[in-house]
Amino acid sequence: MIFISMSFLAIIPIWIASLLLYLSSPKQRLLANPINKWLGYLVALALYLFANALFAHTFPLVSALLASLVVLMLGLVSVTILSGKSKRLFMTTSVLLVVLCSTVGGVVYVA
């Protein structure tokens, strides 16, 4: 059961990585100025590798890489679409995602 919770917790670093990749773009709309491109890319890569390690606790390596790639693609599309809406909706969705993944992952870990 501990391994199932890892896949839920792996969504959080990928969401943050997607957000950092978006915030590194000069066309982003959430901040007044984009963050440093190389710093954003480097931290996003580290978070993506960490999420791969979490997925690898649940799935075989190739399946973990595929799962993390699918979640990254979903995160990139979601961040881009949500950023076109209001900042409040974006923040609400982000907080809801983190709380939901943490809660489900925690409940599965305890159960």
N, CA, C and O atoms as a DFTB+ gen file, in Angstrom:
444 C
 N C O
     1  1       0.806      -1.204       0.000
     2  2       0.000       0.000       0.000
     3  2       0.849       1.269       0.000
     4  3       0.422       2.300      -0.521
     5  1       2.039       1.203       0.576
     6  2       2.883       2.391       0.616
     7  2       3.267       2.831      -0.792
     8  3       3.458       4.021      -1.044
     9  1       3.380       1.871      -1.709
    10  2       3.825       2.209      -3.049
    11  2       2.752       2.924      -3.848
    12  3       3.074       3.736      -4.716
    13  1       1.493       2.646      -3.581
    14  2       0.411       3.330      -4.287
    15  2       0.408       4.811      -3.932
    16  3       0.135       5.654      -4.786
    17  1       0.707       5.130      -2.684
    18  2       0.702       6.534      -2.282
    19  2       1.833       7.310      -2.955
    20  3       1.729       8.523      -3.140
    21  1       2.906       6.622      -3.320
    22  2       4.015       7.304      -3.986
    23  2       3.592       7.865      -5.338
    24  3       4.058       8.932      -5.736
    25  1       2.714       7.158      -6.047
    26  2       2.294       7.656      -7.352
    27  2       1.429       8.905      -7.220
    28  3       1.467       9.773      -8.092
    29  1       0.659       9.010      -6.154
    30  2      -0.101      10.242      -5.933
    31  2       0.822      11.384      -5.537
    32  3       0.640      12.518      -5.979
    33  1       1.808      11.084      -4.708
    34  2       2.731      12.126      -4.272
    35  2       3.664      12.567      -5.391
    36  3       4.214      13.666      -5.324
    37  1       3.857      11.747      -6.412
    38  2       4.722      12.106      -7.541
    39  2       4.091      13.172      -8.424
    40  3       4.792      13.821      -9.201
    41  1       2.794      13.363      -8.321
    42  2       2.113      14.371      -9.132
    43  2       2.516      15.778      -8.681
    44  3       2.595      16.690      -9.504
    45  1       2.765      15.958      -7.409
    46  2       3.068      17.286      -6.867
    47  2       4.372      17.862      -7.436
    48  3       4.358      18.998      -7.909
    49  1       5.502      17.130      -7.413
    50  2       6.705      17.728      -8.005
    51  2       6.584      17.964      -9.510
    52  3       7.187      18.895     -10.044
    53  1       5.809      17.125     -10.193
    54  2       5.636      17.348     -11.629
    55  2       4.802      18.602     -11.870
    56  3       5.069      19.343     -12.816
    57  1       3.808      18.850     -11.041
    58  2       3.012      20.067     -11.177
    59  2       3.891      21.299     -10.941
    60  3       3.789      22.287     -11.668
    61  1       4.743      21.236      -9.936
    62  2       5.638      22.355      -9.660
    63  2       6.634      22.535     -10.806
    64  3       6.956      23.663     -11.179
    65  1       7.121      21.426     -11.364
    66  2       8.037      21.505     -12.504
    67  2       7.342      22.144     -13.707
    68  3       7.934      22.966     -14.407
    69  1       6.092      21.766     -13.944
    70  2       5.335      22.365     -15.046
    71  2       5.158      23.862     -14.824
    72  3       5.265      24.656     -15.758
    73  1       4.888      24.232     -13.594
    74  2       4.735      25.649     -13.262
    75  2       6.044      26.407     -13.467
    76  3       6.040      27.522     -13.990
    77  1       7.151      25.817     -13.062
    78  2       8.450      26.475     -13.264
    79  2       8.784      26.617     -14.743
    80  3       9.318      27.645     -15.158
    81  1       8.480      25.606     -15.536
    82  2       8.722      25.709     -16.976
    83  2       7.877      26.813     -17.590
    84  3       8.340      27.539     -18.470
    85  1       6.631      26.944     -17.126
    86  2       5.774      28.012     -17.638
    87  2       6.281      29.384     -17.205
    88  3       6.314      30.323     -18.000
    89  1       6.675      29.488     -15.939
    90  2       7.132      30.784     -15.425
    91  2       8.475      31.212     -16.019
    92  3       8.847      32.380     -15.910
    93  1       9.210      30.286     -16.645
    94  2      10.470      30.628     -17.310
    95  2      10.250      31.225     -18.693
    96  3      11.178      31.772     -19.288
    97  1       9.043      31.125     -19.200
    98  2       8.745      31.628     -20.533
    99  2       8.528      33.141     -20.501
   100  3       7.928      33.656     -19.557
   101  1       9.002      33.853     -21.511
   102  2       8.744      35.293     -21.553
   103  2       7.281      35.620     -21.835
   104  3       6.864      36.764     -21.656
   105  1       6.503      34.647     -22.268
   106  2       5.089      34.885     -22.578
   107  2       4.155      34.513     -21.431
   108  3       2.935      34.542     -21.593
   109  1       4.712      34.165     -20.281
   110  2       3.871      33.798     -19.141
   111  2       3.113      35.009     -18.629
   112  3       3.539      36.147     -18.824
   113  1       1.983      34.758     -17.970
   114  2       1.103      35.845     -17.534
   115  2       0.929      35.938     -16.022
   116  3       0.199      36.806     -15.542
   117  1       1.576      35.071     -15.271
   118  2       1.338      35.056     -13.833
   119  2       2.234      36.016     -13.059
   120  3       1.817      36.549     -12.031
   121  1       3.451      36.245     -13.532
   122  2       4.382      37.143     -12.865
   123  2       4.668      38.349     -13.759
   124  3       4.465      38.302     -14.973
   125  1       5.134      39.410     -13.150
   126  2       5.477      40.599     -13.936
   127  2       6.669      40.315     -14.851
   128  3       6.673      40.730     -16.010
   129  1       7.667      39.618     -14.343
   130  2       8.839      39.240     -15.129
   131  2       9.035      37.730     -15.029
   132  3       8.775      37.148     -13.976
   133  1       9.486      37.090     -16.097
   134  2       9.741      35.644     -16.004
   135  2      10.929      35.350     -15.093
   136  3      11.811      36.187     -14.904
   137  1      10.932      34.153     -14.538
   138  2      12.067      33.759     -13.700
   139  2      13.241      33.392     -14.605
   140  3      13.076      33.235     -15.815
   141  1      14.402      33.260     -14.022
   142  2      15.599      32.903     -14.775
   143  2      15.373      31.578     -15.504
   144  3      14.996      30.580     -14.890
   145  1      15.603      31.578     -16.804
   146  2      15.303      30.418     -17.644
   147  2      16.093      29.185     -17.214
   148  3      15.518      28.109     -17.054
   149  1      17.395      29.328     -17.028
   150  2      18.223      28.171     -16.703
   151  2      17.944      27.653     -15.303
   152  3      17.966      26.443     -15.077
   153  1      17.687      28.534     -14.376
   154  2      17.360      28.103     -13.018
   155  2      16.026      27.359     -13.011
   156  3      15.901      26.308     -12.383
   157  1      15.038      27.902     -13.708
   158  2      13.738      27.242     -13.795
   159  2      13.824      25.871     -14.446
   160  3      13.209      24.912     -13.979
   161  1      14.597      25.783     -15.534
   162  2      14.765      24.500     -16.222
   163  2      15.496      23.488     -15.343
   164  3      15.126      22.315     -15.302
   165  1      16.527      23.940     -14.646
   166  2      17.317      23.035     -13.809
   167  2      16.494      22.493     -12.639
   168  3      16.535      21.296     -12.354
   169  1      15.757      23.357     -11.970
   170  2      14.924      22.919     -10.848
   171  2      13.789      22.027     -11.356
   172  3      13.440      21.045     -10.701
   173  1      13.214      22.352     -12.505
   174  2      12.158      21.515     -13.082
   175  2      12.685      20.136     -13.436
   176  3      11.998      19.137     -13.223
   177  1      13.884      20.067     -13.968
   178  2      14.491      18.773     -14.288
   179  2      14.732      17.955     -13.023
   180  3      14.484      16.750     -13.004
   181  1      15.213      18.607     -11.974
   182  2      15.438      17.905     -10.704
   183  2      14.119      17.384     -10.126
   184  3      14.060      16.257      -9.634
   185  1      13.074      18.191     -10.184
   186  2      11.764      17.747      -9.690
   187  2      11.205      16.605     -10.536
   188  3      10.585      15.682     -10.009
   189  1      11.427      16.672     -11.847
   190  2      10.962      15.608     -12.738
   191  2      11.691      14.293     -12.437
   192  3      11.070      13.231     -12.421
   193  1      12.992      14.363     -12.203
   194  2      13.746      13.152     -11.857
   195  2      13.307      12.593     -10.506
   196  3      13.240      11.378     -10.319
   197  1      13.010      13.487      -9.571
   198  2      12.501      13.048      -8.267
   199  2      11.149      12.351      -8.422
   200  3      10.899      11.329      -7.783
   201  1      10.286      12.896      -9.261
   202  2       8.988      12.269      -9.505
   203  2       9.161      10.914     -10.187
   204  3       8.416       9.976      -9.902
   205  1      10.143      10.806     -11.088
   206  2      10.426       9.510     -11.702
   207  2      10.820       8.485     -10.650
   208  3      10.404       7.329     -10.717
   209  1      11.621       8.906      -9.681
   210  2      12.014       7.993      -8.601
   211  2      10.801       7.561      -7.778
   212  3      10.699       6.402      -7.375
   213  1       9.884       8.494      -7.531
   214  2       8.669       8.133      -6.788
   215  2       7.790       7.173      -7.588
   216  3       7.255       6.211      -7.038
   217  1       7.644       7.433      -8.877
   218  2       6.876       6.519      -9.725
   219  2       7.552       5.147      -9.817
   220  3       6.870       4.129      -9.937
   221  1       8.881       5.115      -9.761
   222  2       9.610       3.850      -9.876
   223  2       9.384       2.950      -8.662
   224  3       9.645       1.748      -8.730
   225  1       8.903       3.515      -7.553
   226  2       8.547       2.676      -6.403
   227  2       7.287       1.870      -6.677
   228  3       7.089       0.801      -6.099
   229  1       6.439       2.381      -7.557
   230  2       5.165       1.732      -7.852
   231  2       5.226       0.879      -9.106
   232  3       4.689      -0.228      -9.141
   233  1       5.884       1.399     -10.138
   234  2       5.885       0.761     -11.451
   235  2       7.297       0.345     -11.841
   236  3       8.273       0.826     -11.266
   237  1       7.405      -0.559     -12.828
   238  2       8.735      -0.820     -13.417
   239  2       9.274       0.453     -14.065
   240  3       8.522       1.396     -14.311
   241  1      10.567       0.478     -14.339
   242  2      11.225       1.702     -14.777
   243  2      10.612       2.301     -16.046
   244  3      10.354       3.504     -16.098
   245  1      10.380       1.483     -17.053
   246  2       9.822       2.008     -18.306
   247  2       8.408       2.548     -18.078
   248  3       8.045       3.595     -18.614
   249  1       7.629       1.844     -17.298
   250  2       6.273       2.313     -16.988
   251  2       6.314       3.588     -16.154
   252  3       5.473       4.470     -16.331
   253  1       7.280       3.693     -15.250
   254  2       7.425       4.908     -14.447
   255  2       7.784       6.100     -15.323
   256  3       7.260       7.197     -15.129
   257  1       8.674       5.889     -16.283
   258  2       9.034       6.968     -17.194
   259  2       7.843       7.397     -18.041
   260  3       7.633       8.589     -18.268
   261  1       7.072       6.435     -18.503
   262  2       5.884       6.756     -19.296
   263  2       4.845       7.485     -18.449
   264  3       4.254       8.466     -18.901
   265  1       4.621       7.015     -17.233
   266  2       3.642       7.668     -16.352
   267  2       4.053       9.101     -16.039
   268  3       3.220      10.006     -16.059
   269  1       5.330       9.308     -15.752
   270  2       5.767      10.664     -15.434
   271  2       5.704      11.574     -16.665
   272  3       5.425      12.766     -16.537
   273  1       5.957      11.027     -17.838
   274  2       5.847      11.818     -19.064
   275  2       4.402      12.230     -19.323
   276  3       4.135      13.365     -19.718
   277  1       3.475      11.305     -19.101
   278  2       2.049      11.613     -19.299
   279  2       1.595      12.674     -18.295
   280  3       0.880      13.606     -18.663
   281  1       2.001      12.542     -17.046
   282  2       1.617      13.535     -16.037
   283  2       2.259      14.887     -16.349
   284  3       1.635      15.927     -16.140
   285  1       3.504      14.884     -16.850
   286  2       4.149      16.143     -17.236
   287  2       3.396      16.811     -18.380
   288  3       3.177      18.022     -18.350
   289  1       3.001      16.044     -19.380
   290  2       2.246      16.628     -20.500
   291  2       0.916      17.194     -20.010
   292  3       0.510      18.275     -20.436
   293  1       0.241      16.479     -19.125
   294  2      -1.012      16.978     -18.565
   295  2      -0.772      18.249     -17.762
   296  3      -1.562      19.190     -17.830
   297  1       0.313      18.276     -17.007
   298  2       0.629      19.460     -16.215
   299  2       0.946      20.671     -17.077
   300  3       0.497      21.780     -16.788
   301  1       1.718      20.460     -18.133
   302  2       2.065      21.584     -19.009
   303  2       0.837      22.177     -19.685
   304  3       0.699      23.397     -19.775
   305  1      -0.049      21.315     -20.156
   306  2      -1.279      21.799     -20.795
   307  2      -2.169      22.483     -19.765
   308  3      -2.732      23.543     -20.041
   309  1      -2.303      21.889     -18.582
   310  2      -3.172      22.463     -17.549
   311  2      -2.667      23.822     -17.075
   312  3      -3.451      24.758     -16.918
   313  1      -1.363      23.931     -16.847
   314  2      -0.802      25.210     -16.394
   315  2      -1.013      26.282     -17.453
   316  3      -1.362      27.417     -17.131
   317  1      -0.804      25.927     -18.706
   318  2      -0.971      26.908     -19.780
   319  2      -2.421      27.367     -19.900
   320  3      -2.683      28.561     -20.042
   321  1      -3.355      26.436     -19.844
   322  2      -4.771      26.793     -19.955
   323  2      -5.234      27.587     -18.737
   324  3      -5.932      28.591     -18.876
   325  1      -4.846      27.137     -17.541
   326  2      -5.287      27.830     -16.327
   327  2      -4.677      29.222     -16.201
   328  3      -5.288      30.104     -15.598
   329  1      -3.495      29.435     -16.754
   330  2      -2.883      30.754     -16.632
   331  2      -3.622      31.803     -17.450
   332  3      -3.509      32.996     -17.172
   333  1      -4.374      31.373     -18.449
   334  2      -5.168      32.308     -19.240
   335  2      -6.415      32.765     -18.505
   336  3      -7.031      33.762     -18.881
   337  1      -6.785      32.049     -17.474
   338  2      -7.932      32.425     -16.646
   339  2      -7.450      33.356     -15.537
   340  3      -6.362      33.925     -15.626
   341  1      -8.243      33.504     -14.519
   342  2      -7.859      34.402     -13.426
   343  2      -6.773      33.756     -12.555
   344  3      -6.652      32.533     -12.488
   345  1      -5.998      34.606     -11.899
   346  2      -4.955      34.113     -10.998
   347  2      -5.573      33.377      -9.811
   348  3      -4.993      32.428      -9.284
   349  1      -6.735      33.821      -9.407
   350  2      -7.409      33.181      -8.271
   351  2      -7.796      31.743      -8.614
   352  3      -7.620      30.842      -7.794
   353  1      -8.320      31.524      -9.818
   354  2      -8.665      30.172     -10.246
   355  2      -7.420      29.307     -10.343
   356  3      -7.443      28.135      -9.967
   357  1      -6.335      29.879     -10.844
   358  2      -5.087      29.130     -10.954
   359  2      -4.580      28.714      -9.572
   360  3      -4.209      27.557      -9.374
   361  1      -4.560      29.637      -8.628
   362  2      -4.079      29.326      -7.286
   363  2      -4.996      28.330      -6.584
   364  3      -4.521      27.429      -5.893
   365  1      -6.306      28.486      -6.757
   366  2      -7.255      27.558      -6.154
   367  2      -7.056      26.148      -6.690
   368  3      -7.064      25.180      -5.930
   369  1      -6.880      26.037      -7.995
   370  2      -6.660      24.733      -8.605
   371  2      -5.350      24.121      -8.134
   372  3      -5.292      22.922      -7.863
   373  1      -4.313      24.915      -8.034
   374  2      -3.014      24.408      -7.581
   375  2      -3.084      23.911      -6.142
   376  3      -2.592      22.826      -5.830
   377  1      -3.688      24.694      -5.276
   378  2      -3.810      24.291      -3.872
   379  2      -4.686      23.050      -3.759
   380  3      -4.374      22.142      -2.989
   381  1      -5.771      23.001      -4.509
   382  2      -6.654      21.831      -4.484
   383  2      -5.922      20.576      -4.945
   384  3      -6.087      19.509      -4.354
   385  1      -5.117      20.696      -5.991
   386  2      -4.347      19.555      -6.489
   387  2      -3.365      19.048      -5.445
   388  3      -3.275      17.843      -5.212
   389  1      -2.632      19.952      -4.819
   390  2      -1.651      19.553      -3.815
   391  2      -2.330      18.924      -2.600
   392  3      -1.867      17.902      -2.093
   393  1      -3.411      19.517      -2.134
   394  2      -4.121      18.978      -0.968
   395  2      -4.733      17.619      -1.294
   396  3      -4.657      16.695      -0.485
   397  1      -5.334      17.493      -2.464
   398  2      -5.955      16.229      -2.850
   399  2      -4.921      15.118      -2.985
   400  3      -5.129      14.016      -2.478
   401  1      -3.818      15.392      -3.656
   402  2      -2.765      14.371      -3.823
   403  2      -2.141      13.999      -2.471
   404  3      -1.872      12.827      -2.207
   405  1      -1.918      14.992      -1.635
   406  2      -1.348      14.715      -0.305
   407  2      -2.309      13.915       0.560
   408  3      -1.896      12.993       1.262
   409  1      -3.585      14.263       0.511
   410  2      -4.581      13.560       1.317
   411  2      -4.758      12.125       0.852
   412  3      -4.733      11.199       1.662
   413  1      -4.936      11.937      -0.445
   414  2      -5.126      10.586      -0.964
   415  2      -3.872       9.756      -0.730
   416  3      -3.958       8.600      -0.316
   417  1      -2.702      10.345      -0.995
   418  2      -1.459       9.634      -0.735
   419  2      -1.278       9.291       0.726
   420  3      -0.812       8.198       1.050
   421  1      -1.637      10.207       1.620
   422  2      -1.539       9.952       3.060
   423  2      -2.513       8.914       3.550
   424  3      -2.167       8.076       4.383
   425  1      -3.747       8.959       3.035
   426  2      -4.753       7.977       3.455
   427  2      -4.376       6.587       2.973
   428  3      -4.539       5.613       3.708
   429  1      -3.880       6.483       1.759
   430  2      -3.459       5.191       1.231
   431  2      -2.260       4.670       2.021
   432  3      -2.148       3.467       2.257
   433  1      -1.367       5.569       2.430
   434  2      -0.199       5.166       3.211
   435  2      -0.618       4.623       4.567
   436  3      -0.081       3.614       5.023
   437  1      -1.577       5.285       5.219
   438  2      -2.025       4.868       6.550
   439  2      -2.857       3.584       6.460
   440  3      -2.744       2.699       7.308
   441  1      -3.688       3.498       5.428
   442  2      -4.557       2.314       5.284
   443  2      -3.715       1.166       4.880
   444  3      -4.224       0.061       4.698
